[in-house]
C-alpha cells in the first residue's frame, strides 16, 4: 500500500436522514486531518441562500450553516491511537474520540447530539475527522446516522407544494 486510503460512502440520504460510512486505512505515513469529511451542504435537499427558495443542487449559493444532528453512531477502530470526530468552526468542538468498537443511538444509549459549535464563528455544519497515533495497518470504520434540521433541508415543499402546505384533514370544522 502506498499512502493512506480513505473512503466516504452515502448509504442513505433522504429529506430527513442520512447514513454515511467513513473508513480509513493507514500505512504509517501520517495522520488524517480533514475538516469537511462530511460536507453538510452536499447532502440531499440542502437549500440555497437565494431569495427564491430552491435546492442548492439546482444552483445558487450555499447557506452559511446546515444543521445536522447525530442520531446514531457505530464505529470499529483497529489502532493504538484514536479517531476524533468534530464539528467544524473557527474553534472546533470535539464530538467524540473513538477507540475500540461501540454503538450509540438515540433510542436509549444517549440523546441525539446537536452541533455544539452552532452559532460560533464559521460553523457550517460540517463534520471533520482527525486521527492521533495511527501507525501502519491502523484502520477505522464509522457509520453515522444524521438527522437533518428542517430549516436547512427540503422536506417535500418543492415536490408537491399544495399537499405539503395543506392543513391536516379533520372531520371537525
Secondary structure as UniProt FT lines:
FT   STRAND          5..13
FT   STRAND          17..25
FT   STRAND          33..38
FT   HELIX           40..42
FT   TURN            44..45
FT   STRAND          46..48
FT   HELIX           56..58
FT   STRAND          68..78
FT   STRAND          82..87
FT   STRAND          93..98
FT   STRAND          101..105
FT   TURN            106..109
FT   TURN            116..119
FT   TURN            121..122
FT   STRAND          127..132
FT   TURN            136..137
FT   STRAND          139..148
FT   HELIX           150..152
FT   TURN            157..159
FT   HELIX           161..165
//
